[in-house]
Amino acid sequence: MTTAHHPIAIIGAGLGGLTLARVLHVHGVRATVFDLEPGPDARTQGGMLDIHDDSGQAALRAADLHEPFRAIVHPGGQAMRVLTSAGTVALQEDDDGTGGRPEVDRGRLRDLLLDSLPDGTIRWGAKAAGARPLGDGRHEVTFADGSAITTDLLVGADGAWSRIRPLVSPARPAYAGISFVEADLLDADVRHPGSAEMIGGGFFLALDGERGFLAHRETDGSLHVYAALRTGEDWLDGIDFTDTATAKAAVLSQFTGWDAALQALIADADGPLVPRRINALPIGHRWDPAPGVTLLGDAAHLMSPFAGEGANLAMLDGAELGQAIAAHPGGTAAALTAYEQALFPRSEASATESAASLDQLFGPDPVGRLVARFAAH
């Protein structure tokens, strides 16, 4: 079997990998993206994202997609409510349309990027199994189906458990101390009006220092809810998530004494609950320059979601790497050096912020500290 050669191979068709491919396309540089999913519609793409003006939106401008992005923004999505465990509203901010972090549905944003790429850019059903250097900056990537490719520039955009990261770094994600259980309340205004009114039009938090609910309203009228607990890494393993009634009871046992309207976010959930452990790479993760290979997004700097930066940074990484490659034709080493020199300090700052925010939300008097933080702004 002949091994196909691709000058630039991007492993992973998440937001970061797609942004890189799009920015390269804008500059007339061809790349191929390999993704393990069988196709673009293989699974739903998760909830709402707030796209920051200085990172995610900067990336969309570099990708020449900012105007169509504005058309898919969720009006009212920047509203926020913070409640105590007793159900008392401690902080409420409305969305007046002037904020710098508009909300967008992750699936629609991904579709915007997918639709902006030439046909044939993405190879679906290509699950990377491993990669090895061939010398002179070239690499071979093998896939789960036994096929392989070679490439002059390999980009690991393949997330938390990246198969490309071991080429440059021995680091592995570690448990961050927080576990999520994900739930959905569908057609909320009709079927769950009390929950819909409590959560409001945007982002919602209810906290007591050890546990909480994070939620937001989706563009399809559903409510996406995370029950979050500061707990041991093995807590989720003790719950049978194949039995939804049992799983609900196990989660709600952690929220005894909470207001009934908050408990209803889990008790009334439609469909199965989904467990999610929160993992993170070490703060300040970096690597020595390696010929012909680099990382972006979660592969480079996985962090907890409490700075709201994950998707934004992945897109900015992709845009800046694309611009660096375009600015150094034939000079891959110079392009990677320029990209990584900006990547490392930015990632460290965001990971530090994320860890501090986790400690604030799941530490003493989280609601009081949040109210004080917003008052200071």
C-alpha positions as CSV (number, residue, x, y, z in Angstrom):
1,M,0.0,0.0,0.0
2,T,1.5,3.4,-1.0
3,T,1.6,6.0,1.7
4,A,0.1,9.3,0.7
5,H,2.1,12.5,1.4
6,H,0.5,15.7,2.7
7,P,2.7,18.8,3.0
8,I,0.6,20.0,6.0
9,A,-1.4,17.5,8.1
10,I,-3.7,18.7,10.8
11,I,-4.9,16.0,13.2
12,G,-8.4,16.9,14.6
13,A,-11.3,18.8,13.1
14,G,-12.3,20.7,16.2
15,L,-12.5,24.5,16.2
16,G,-8.8,25.0,16.4
17,G,-7.8,22.6,13.6
18,L,-10.6,24.0,11.4
19,T,-9.5,27.6,12.0
20,L,-5.9,26.7,11.1
21,A,-7.1,25.1,7.8
22,R,-9.3,28.1,7.0
23,V,-6.6,30.7,7.7
24,L,-4.2,28.7,5.5
25,H,-6.8,28.5,2.8
26,V,-7.3,32.3,2.9
27,H,-3.5,32.6,2.3
28,G,-3.5,30.1,-0.5
29,V,-1.8,27.3,1.5
30,R,-3.3,23.8,1.2
31,A,-3.6,21.6,4.3
32,T,-5.4,18.3,5.0
33,V,-7.4,17.7,8.2
34,F,-7.8,14.2,9.6
35,D,-10.6,13.5,12.1
36,L,-11.7,10.3,13.9
37,E,-15.5,11.1,13.4
38,P,-17.1,9.2,10.6
39,G,-18.6,12.5,9.3
40,P,-19.4,16.1,10.2
41,D,-22.8,15.1,11.7
42,A,-21.7,12.1,13.7
43,R,-22.6,13.7,17.0
44,T,-24.0,16.9,18.5
45,Q,-21.3,19.5,19.2
46,G,-22.0,20.5,22.8
47,G,-23.5,23.7,24.1
48,M,-23.0,27.5,23.9
49,L,-19.7,29.3,23.6
50,D,-18.9,32.9,24.5
51,I,-16.5,34.1,21.8
52,H,-14.2,36.7,23.1
53,D,-13.3,39.8,21.1
54,D,-9.6,39.6,21.7
55,S,-9.2,35.8,20.9
56,G,-12.0,33.9,19.2
57,Q,-13.3,36.9,17.3
58,A,-9.7,37.9,16.4
59,A,-9.3,34.4,14.9
60,L,-12.5,34.7,13.0
61,R,-11.4,38.0,11.5
62,A,-8.1,36.4,10.4
63,A,-10.2,33.6,8.8
64,D,-12.3,36.2,7.0
65,L,-15.5,34.9,8.7
66,H,-16.4,37.6,11.3
67,E,-19.4,38.9,9.3
68,P,-21.1,35.5,8.9
69,F,-20.2,34.8,12.6
70,R,-22.2,37.9,13.7
71,A,-25.2,36.4,11.9
72,I,-25.2,33.3,14.1
73,V,-24.8,35.1,17.5
74,H,-27.4,34.2,20.1
75,P,-29.2,37.5,21.0
76,G,-29.5,37.9,24.8
77,G,-26.9,35.2,25.4
78,Q,-24.6,37.5,27.4
79,A,-27.1,37.8,30.3
80,M,-26.0,36.3,33.6
81,R,-27.6,35.2,36.9
82,V,-25.9,34.0,40.1
83,L,-27.9,32.3,42.8
84,T,-27.2,31.0,46.3
85,S,-28.1,27.4,47.2
86,A,-31.2,28.7,48.8
87,G,-32.4,30.0,45.4
88,T,-31.8,33.7,46.2
89,V,-30.7,35.8,43.2
90,A,-27.4,37.5,44.2
91,L,-26.4,38.9,40.9
92,Q,-28.2,39.6,37.7
93,E,-26.8,41.2,34.5
94,D,-28.9,41.7,31.3
95,D,-27.5,41.5,27.8
96,D,-27.7,45.0,26.3
97,G,-25.9,43.9,23.2
98,T,-22.7,45.9,23.9
99,G,-20.7,43.1,25.6
100,G,-17.5,41.7,24.0
101,R,-18.3,38.0,24.5
102,P,-21.4,37.1,22.3
103,E,-22.7,33.6,22.7
104,V,-22.9,31.2,19.8
105,D,-23.9,27.6,19.4
106,R,-20.7,25.4,19.1
107,G,-22.3,23.3,16.3
108,R,-23.2,26.3,14.2
109,L,-19.8,27.8,14.6
110,R,-18.2,24.5,13.6
111,D,-20.5,24.4,10.5
112,L,-19.4,27.9,9.6
113,L,-15.8,26.8,9.6
114,L,-16.5,23.5,7.8
115,D,-18.5,25.2,5.0
116,S,-15.6,27.7,4.5
117,L,-13.1,25.0,3.4
118,P,-12.7,23.5,0.0
119,D,-14.1,20.0,-0.7
120,G,-11.7,17.3,0.2
121,T,-9.9,19.3,2.9
122,I,-11.2,16.9,5.6
123,R,-10.6,13.2,5.7
124,W,-13.3,11.7,8.0
125,G,-13.1,8.4,9.8
126,A,-9.3,8.8,10.2
127,K,-8.5,8.0,13.8
128,A,-4.8,8.7,14.5
129,A,-3.2,5.7,16.3
130,G,0.3,7.1,16.5
131,A,3.0,9.2,14.9
132,R,6.8,8.9,14.5
133,P,9.5,11.2,13.2
134,L,11.2,10.2,9.9
135,G,14.0,12.8,10.1
136,D,14.4,16.2,8.5
137,G,11.2,17.4,10.2
138,R,9.0,14.8,8.3
139,H,6.6,12.5,10.2
140,E,4.5,9.5,9.6
141,V,1.0,9.2,11.1
142,T,-0.7,5.8,11.3
143,F,-4.4,5.5,11.6
144,A,-6.6,2.9,13.3
145,D,-7.7,1.3,10.0
146,G,-4.0,0.5,9.2
147,S,-3.5,3.3,6.7
148,A,-0.7,5.9,7.0
149,I,0.4,9.2,5.7
150,T,3.6,11.2,5.7
151,T,3.8,15.0,6.2
152,D,6.3,17.9,6.2
153,L,4.4,19.7,9.0
154,L,2.3,17.8,11.5
155,V,-0.1,19.7,13.8
156,G,-1.7,18.0,16.8
157,A,-5.1,19.6,17.1
158,D,-6.5,16.4,18.6
159,G,-7.5,17.4,22.1
160,A,-6.9,16.4,25.6
161,W,-5.6,12.9,24.9
162,S,-3.6,13.9,21.8
163,R,-1.7,11.2,19.9
164,I,0.7,13.8,18.6
165,R,1.6,15.4,22.0
166,P,4.1,12.6,22.9
167,L,6.3,13.7,20.0
168,V,7.1,16.9,21.8
169,S,6.1,16.4,25.5
170,P,5.7,13.6,28.1
171,A,2.9,15.7,29.9
172,R,-0.5,14.1,30.4
173,P,-3.7,15.6,31.7
174,A,-4.5,15.2,35.4
175,Y,-7.7,15.4,37.3
176,A,-8.5,19.0,38.3
177,G,-10.6,18.1,41.4
178,I,-14.0,18.8,39.8
179,S,-16.5,16.4,38.2
180,F,-19.4,17.5,36.1
181,V,-22.7,15.7,35.3
182,E,-24.3,17.0,32.2
183,A,-28.1,17.2,31.7
184,D,-30.6,18.8,29.2
185,L,-34.1,20.2,29.7
186,L,-35.7,20.3,26.3
187,D,-38.3,22.8,25.0
188,A,-37.9,24.5,28.3
189,D,-40.3,27.4,28.0
190,V,-43.2,24.9,27.5
191,R,-42.0,21.8,29.4
192,H,-39.9,23.3,32.2
193,P,-41.2,26.9,32.5
194,G,-40.0,27.3,36.1
195,S,-36.4,26.3,35.3
196,A,-36.5,28.4,32.1
197,E,-37.5,31.5,34.1
198,M,-34.9,30.8,36.8
199,I,-32.0,30.4,34.4
200,G,-33.0,33.3,32.2
201,G,-31.7,34.1,28.7
202,G,-28.0,33.4,29.1
203,F,-25.5,32.0,31.6
204,F,-26.5,30.8,35.1
205,L,-24.6,29.8,38.3
206,A,-25.7,28.5,41.7
207,L,-22.9,27.7,44.1
208,D,-22.1,26.8,47.7
209,G,-18.4,26.4,47.6
210,E,-18.2,22.6,47.2
211,R,-20.8,22.1,44.5
212,G,-23.0,24.0,42.1
213,F,-25.1,24.2,39.0
214,L,-23.8,25.9,35.8
215,A,-26.4,26.3,33.0
216,H,-27.2,28.2,29.9
217,R,-30.0,28.5,27.4
218,E,-29.4,27.0,24.0
219,T,-30.5,28.5,20.7
220,D,-33.0,25.6,20.3
221,G,-34.9,26.6,23.4
222,S,-33.4,23.8,25.6
223,L,-31.5,24.4,28.9
224,H,-28.0,22.8,29.1
225,V,-27.1,22.1,32.7
226,Y,-23.9,20.9,34.5
227,A,-24.0,19.7,38.1
228,A,-20.5,20.3,39.4
229,L,-18.8,18.9,42.5
230,R,-15.4,19.2,44.1
231,T,-15.0,15.5,44.7
232,G,-12.6,12.6,44.3
233,E,-11.6,11.4,40.9
234,D,-13.4,8.1,41.3
235,W,-16.8,9.5,42.4
236,L,-18.3,9.2,38.9
237,D,-17.2,5.6,38.7
238,G,-19.6,4.7,41.5
239,I,-22.7,5.8,39.6
240,D,-24.6,3.7,37.0
241,F,-25.2,6.2,34.3
242,T,-27.0,3.6,32.2
243,D,-29.9,3.8,34.7
244,T,-31.0,7.4,34.6
245,A,-33.3,7.3,37.6
246,T,-30.5,5.8,39.7
247,A,-28.0,8.4,38.4
248,K,-30.3,11.3,39.1
249,A,-30.8,10.0,42.7
250,A,-27.0,9.7,43.2
251,V,-26.3,13.2,41.9
252,L,-29.2,14.8,43.9
253,S,-28.0,13.1,47.1
254,Q,-25.1,15.6,46.9
255,F,-27.5,18.5,46.8
256,T,-29.7,17.8,49.9
257,G,-30.8,21.1,51.5
258,W,-30.6,23.0,48.2
259,D,-33.7,24.8,47.0
260,A,-36.2,22.5,45.2
261,A,-36.1,24.6,42.0
262,L,-32.4,24.1,41.8
263,Q,-32.7,20.3,42.4
264,A,-35.3,20.2,39.6
265,L,-32.5,21.0,37.1
266,I,-31.4,17.4,37.5
267,A,-34.6,15.8,38.7
268,D,-36.6,16.9,35.6
269,A,-33.8,16.4,33.1
270,D,-34.7,14.8,29.7
271,G,-32.7,11.9,28.5
272,P,-29.6,10.3,30.1
273,L,-27.1,12.2,32.3
274,V,-23.5,12.4,31.0
275,P,-20.5,12.2,33.4
276,R,-17.5,14.4,32.7
277,R,-14.3,14.6,34.7
278,I,-12.4,17.9,34.4
279,N,-8.8,17.4,33.6
280,A,-5.9,19.8,32.9
281,L,-2.4,19.9,31.7
282,P,0.2,21.4,34.0
283,I,0.1,25.2,34.1
284,G,2.9,26.5,31.9
285,H,3.1,23.4,29.8
286,R,5.6,24.0,27.0
287,W,8.1,22.0,24.9
288,D,11.4,22.4,23.2
289,P,11.3,23.2,19.5
290,A,10.8,20.0,17.5
291,P,11.3,20.0,13.7
292,G,8.1,19.8,11.7
293,V,5.6,19.3,14.6
294,T,3.6,21.5,16.9
295,L,0.3,21.5,19.0
296,L,-2.7,23.8,19.4
297,G,-5.8,24.0,21.6
298,D,-6.4,21.4,24.3
299,A,-3.5,19.3,22.9
300,A,-1.2,22.2,23.9
301,H,-2.8,23.6,27.0
302,L,-5.9,21.7,28.3
303,M,-7.3,23.7,31.2
304,S,-10.5,23.7,33.3
305,P,-13.4,25.6,31.7
306,F,-13.6,28.2,34.4
307,A,-11.8,31.0,32.4
308,G,-14.1,30.4,29.4
309,E,-11.0,30.3,27.2
310,G,-10.7,26.8,25.8
311,A,-12.4,27.2,22.4
312,N,-11.3,30.8,22.1
313,L,-7.6,29.9,22.6
314,A,-7.8,27.0,20.2
315,M,-9.2,29.2,17.5
316,L,-6.6,31.9,18.2
317,D,-3.8,29.3,18.2
318,G,-5.0,28.0,14.8
319,A,-5.2,31.5,13.3
320,E,-1.8,32.6,14.6
321,L,-0.2,29.3,13.4
322,G,-1.8,29.8,10.0
323,Q,-0.5,33.3,9.7
324,A,3.0,32.3,10.8
325,I,3.1,29.5,8.2
326,A,1.9,31.9,5.5
327,A,4.5,34.6,6.6
328,H,7.4,32.1,6.4
329,P,7.0,30.2,3.1
330,G,9.4,27.3,3.0
331,G,10.6,28.2,6.6
332,T,8.7,25.8,8.8
333,A,11.1,26.2,11.7
334,A,10.9,30.0,11.7
335,A,7.1,29.7,11.6
336,L,6.9,27.3,14.5
337,T,9.3,29.4,16.6
338,A,7.2,32.6,16.0
339,Y,4.0,30.7,16.8
340,E,5.2,29.0,20.0
341,Q,6.9,32.1,21.4
342,A,3.5,33.7,21.6
343,L,1.6,30.5,22.4
344,F,3.4,29.6,25.6
345,P,3.0,32.8,27.7
346,R,-0.6,33.2,26.6
347,S,-1.5,29.7,27.5
348,E,0.2,30.0,30.9
349,A,-1.7,33.2,31.7
350,S,-5.1,31.6,30.8
351,A,-4.3,28.4,32.6
352,T,-3.4,30.4,35.7
353,E,-6.6,32.3,35.4
354,S,-8.6,29.1,34.9
355,A,-7.1,27.5,38.0
356,A,-7.7,30.6,40.1
357,S,-11.3,30.8,38.9
358,L,-11.9,27.2,39.8
359,D,-10.7,27.8,43.3
360,Q,-12.9,30.9,43.6
361,L,-16.1,29.1,42.4
362,F,-15.4,26.0,44.5
363,G,-14.0,27.7,47.6
364,P,-15.2,29.8,50.5
365,D,-18.1,32.2,49.9
366,P,-18.1,31.8,46.1
367,V,-21.3,33.9,45.5
368,G,-20.1,36.8,47.7
369,R,-16.7,36.8,46.0
370,L,-18.4,36.7,42.5
371,V,-20.6,39.7,43.4
372,A,-17.6,41.6,44.7
373,R,-15.7,40.8,41.6
374,F,-18.4,42.2,39.3
375,A,-18.9,45.2,41.5
376,A,-15.2,46.0,41.1
377,H,-15.6,45.9,37.3
